[in-house]
Amino acid sequence: MRAENQVLADPTEDHKPAAQRSRVLKAVSVQQASLVELSETLHANPELGWEEHRAAGWTGDYLEARGFEVERSYLGFPTAIRAVFGSGSRRVGLMAEYDALPGLGHACGHNIITAISCGAAVALAAFANERDLTVEVYGTPAEEGGGGKIELLKKGAFQGLDLAMMAHPSPVDSAEARPFAVAHNHVEYTGKSAHAAAYPEQGVNANDAFIVAQVALGLLRQQLPPGTRVHGIQTRGGEAPNAIPEKTEGRWYVRAESLAQLGKLEERVQRCFEAGALASGCELSITPESEPYSEFRTEQRALDLYVKHAQSLGRDFNAPPEQATMNRASTDMGNVSQLVPAIHPYIGLGCFPAANHQPEFAAHCVGDAANQAIHDGAASLALTALDFFAVDAE
């Protein structure tokens, strides 16, 4: 810890590109062991969205120990944090995601995201006074369907940032985020239970409603415009084979290229669920699980700088297109990008065909490739911010 604080306190070097790069790489290298420890701790202790109490605590502790002022339970959300270093007029925000997936743990690599953002923030803190920077880290809960950043936005988070950044693990490096806009919905049918053999005529079968809806959705797919997705799972199908199901439930996602297109598609999807209710006689309830995630608006100059610095560290952005499609995955960072300049590059673990949301990918989110991603991502984001604001100053 003492060595890391010494890096923060060193204002003596000049700001030529080579010296700047050397300072950033030194700051990241000094942290590397502790960043890996943070990442591996998160990976070994996965927590679902809105339940990331230990993850938020560990992330806040990491930054607080390195001179950041940490606001816990940020804006009233128990698992959100905001950590700040410096008081400059130029504000850069690093996003830390730390929620895991049900049954899959950290199969999307959010443990790596947190380590990258913390590492970049501490490296940038070394420049805060001399470069007129305020360095901010946001611990954002529930990215995996809960829309944590959207809820924070509604309370005023991220307002006034000059640049928001994060880097997301992927099988391969991919620069530009092109996520689908997405709506997350909970679907529920309510019918009437009855003995399936003795009194079936008294029942109203809620499972039949779901079957009709899924058939309708399957037929709808022929008419879906390019760049749209409709998919989901039935989470409750009944209680016993000899009882007509009284209640069924599911979670359904609708994706499109933009929020405008998403709204039109959702109307058609809803009619498929309404068809299930009409055919079976059940009551239908559709409840949004979060507000829709937006498409992404990239700050191109910042992204170009990121690519340059990542390539200088040996990163390769020439993977075949079919391996780089994680950049289409929806994210609530898209909503942040509609408010402030933002980038969301993907940093590769070199593990294709193992890909996000698979157990095999979770296994790759610790180990040598993950550790290299932490180092390269932190350094690249820090160098990107320094160059971005240096250009602003000219």
N, C-alpha and C positions, 0 to 999 in steps of 0.2 A: 504493500500500500504506500509506504514511504517513497519508494522509487517512482511510482506513478505520479504522486504529488510533486515530486521534483521535476518531472517532465512538464507538468502544468505551469510550474513557476519559472521556467526558462524562457526569458524574453530576449535573449542576447543575439540570436542568429538573424541574418538578414532575410528578406522575403523573395529572393530570386527563386525561380521555379525549382531548381535542383535542391536548394536549401529547404524550401517549403516541403517538398516531397520527402526529404530526409527526416525532417521534424515529425511529419505525420507518420511515416513508417516506424520511426522510433517510438512514438507515443502508442501506436497500435501494438508493436512488438512487446513493449513493456507490459501491456495489459494481457497479452495473448493467453497466458496460462489461466488468469482469472476469468477471462471471457469464456474460455472453453469450460471452465468449472461451472459458470453460470448457465451456459447452454446445456451441459450434461445434467445439471441439477433439475432444470425445467423439464428436460426430456424424461428423466426418471420419475417425475412426479406430475403427470399430466392432470390438468384440471379443465373442466368444460366451461363454456362461455358463461359469464356472470358469476362464476365460482372460483376464479383464479386468485384466491386470497394469498396463498403462499407465493405464487409467481409475482404478483404485484409487490408483495413485501420484499422478496429477494431482489427484484429489479430496483426498487426504491433504495434498498440498503446499499446496493452496488454503487449507485450514483451519489448517494449521500456521503459515502466514505471517500469519494473523490471530489468533494467540494461543491456539489450541487445542492441547491435548496429544493427539498422534495415536499410537494403537497400530496398527501395521501387522501384516499376517498375523494378524489378530485371531482368537483362540481356535484358532490353528493352520491357518486357512484363508488361503492365500496372497493371495487377492484380496478379502479382507474387511478393513475398517478400523473402528475406533471412535475418534472424536475427542471430547474433553471440554473444556468451559470452565466454570469455577466449581465451587463445592462446596456449593451450597445443598441444603436438605432436599427441595425440589420438583424432580423430575427429568422433563425433557421430552426425548423422543427423536425425531429427524428421520431418516427413512429415505431413503437415496440408492441408487437402482438404476442400474446402468450397463451391463448386458449388452445385446447386440444380437441380432438374429434372423438365422439362416442365410439367406444370399442376399438379405436385405432390409435389412440394416443397422439403423439406428435408426428402424425403421418403427413402433415403439411409443412413441417419445419418451422413452426413459429418460435421454437426455442432458439433457432439460428437467427431469426429476425431480431429478437430482443438483444442477443449478443452483438450483432452487427450494429444496431442503432446505438447501443451503449458505448461500444468501442469508438464509433465515429464521433459521438458527442464528446467523449473525454478528449479525443485528439483535437477536436475543434476548440475545446475550452482553453487549450494552450494558447490560442490566438485571439481569445475574446477581447481583451483590452486593446491590443494593438490593431485589430481589424474592425473595431466598433461592432462587435457581435453580441447578440444574446442567443445562447444555445439552449434549446428546449427539447426535452424528451417527453413524449406522451405515451404512457402505458394505456393501451386501448383494449378494453375487454371485448369478447364475444364477436370476433370477426366472422366466425364460422356460422353464419346465419342469424346472428342476433343483432347485427347492425350497431355495434358499440360506438363506432365513430359518428354515426348519424345521431345517436342520442346525445353524444358529447357536443356535436355541432349545434343541436337544438338549444343547448345550454350556453352557447357562446364560445366553445373551444375553437382553437386554431385561427380565430379572427386576427387579421393583421400580419400573419406570417408572410415573410418575403419568399420563402421556399420551404416546402414540405417534402421529406424524402423517406424512403425505406427501400430495402432490397429483400426480395422473397426467394427462398430456395426453389429449385426446379431441377429436372433431370439434366438440363443443359442451360448455358447462358442464353438469355434472350433480352434484348434491350427494352423495347417499347411495350408497355402494358396496353392491351386492347380488350379489356374485359367486357363481357356481356353485362348489360343492365339486367337485374334479376329481382323477382318478387318471390318471397317465401310465404307460403300459406299453410295453415293447419285446417284440414278438412274433416268434418265429422257428420256422420249420418246417424239419426236416431229412429228406430223402428219399434217393434214390440216383440218380446220374447214369447215362445210357446214350445211345447214339446214337439220335436221334429217328427215323431212317428205317430203319436196319439192325437194331437190337436194342431197339425200344421196350418190349418185354415185360419187359426186365430193369430198367427204370427205376421209380422211385417219385417221382412228380412233386410237388415241393414247391410249385410255382405253382398246381397244381390245389387244393391244400389251402387256399391263400389265397383262391382264387376261391369255393370252397364256403363259407368263413367269411364272406366279404363278402356273398354272397347271403343267408346266414342272418341276418346283421346287418341287411340291408335289409328282410327280412321282419319282423324283431323290431321295427323302428321303429313299425309299426302299433300295437303294444301298449305302447309306452313311455308312462309317465305324463307329464303336462304338466311342463315345467320340467326336462327331462332332455335330454342330448345324447350321441351316440356318433359319433365321427368319427376319421379317421386317414389315414395314407398307407402305401403299400407302398414301402419304400426299396430293396429288392433283389428282383428278379423272376426272375433267372436270368443266365447268362453268355453263352449263344450260342443262336440259334434252332434249331440242329441238335443241341443237347444237352438232354436232359430235365433241368430244373432240380433240382439236389440240395439247394439251400438258398435259402430266401426269408426276408425280414425286413420288418418294418414297425413303425411307432410309432402307438399307438392311445390316444385320450383318451376317458374316460367322465366325464360331468358330471351333477350332480344338485343339488337345492336344499340338501342337508345331507349331512354325512358318513354319517349313519344311512341315508338313502335311497341314497346312493352304494354302500354295501356290498351292499345287496340287488340293485341294478342290475348291479354288476360280476359277480355270480354268473351272471346270465343272459347277459351278454356273453361270459364265459369259455366257457360251453357252446357258443356259436356257433363259437369258435375250436377247441374240442374236436371239433366236428362235422367241421371241415375235416381234422383229423388222422385221425379215424375213417374218413372216406370215402376218403381218399387212401392211408392206410397210413403216413403220415409221423409223426415224433416232433414234439411241440409243446413249446416253452419260452416261458413268459410271465414277464418280469422287470420289476418296478417300476423306473422311472427316478428316482423320488423317492417320499417318503411323500406321501399325499394332501394336497391343499390343502383347507383348511376353508372353510365359509361365513363371512361377516363379522358381527361383533358391533359395532355402531356406538355410540360414546359420543355420545348425542344432544345433550346440552348443548353439547359442544364443536363438533359439526357445525352447530348453530344459530348459534353465534358465527362460525364460518367463513363461512356464507352471508351473515350480516349484513355482515361486513367485505368480502367479495368483491363484494357488491352495491354497497357504498359506493365501490368502485373502478370501477364500471361493468359488472360481470359480470351476465349475465342467465341465470337458471335456468328460463326458460320455453320452451325448445326443444321442438318436437313430440316425443312419447315415442319415435317410431321413429328419431329422430336421436340419442337419448341412451342407447342400449342398451350402450355401452361399459361402463356400470356393472355389467353382468352378467359381465364377463370375470373369469375365475378369477385369484386372486393368493395367493401365500404370505403376504401381509400379513394374510389372514384368520386364519391360525394365530396370528400375533402378537396379533390382536384377541381371541382366546380367553383370552389370558393377562393383558393389560393394557388399559386404556381406549385406544381408537384411533379415528381417522377416516382416510378415504381418498377425499376428493372428487376429482372429475374437472374439469380446467380446459380450457376450449375453445379451439381454434385457429381457429374459424369457417370450417372447410374442408369441411363435409359437402357432397357425398357421399363425398369422400375420407375414409377411416377407417383406424383402426389395422390394422397388418399388411398394408398395401398400399404399393407404391412411391410412390404419390402422397402418402400421409400422411408418409412419410419426408421428402419434399421440403418439406413444411410445417413440419417440426420444426426448421428454421432459418429466419430471416427475421423480419420485423416482428411477425407474430402470435405467433411463438414467443417473441420477446424480451419482448413485452407479457405473455405468460403467465408468464414467469420473474419479472418484476417483481410482478405481481398475486398470483401464488401465494406468493412469499416473504413479501410484506407481509401477506397474509391469514393465513397460518399463524402468523407471529410475533404478530400482534394477537390471534389466537384464543388462543394459549397465555397471553398476558398477561392477558386477560380471564378465561380459565378459572381461573387460579390466584388472581386477585383475588377471584372469587366464592368460591373455596375458603376464602379468608382471612376472609370475613365471618362 
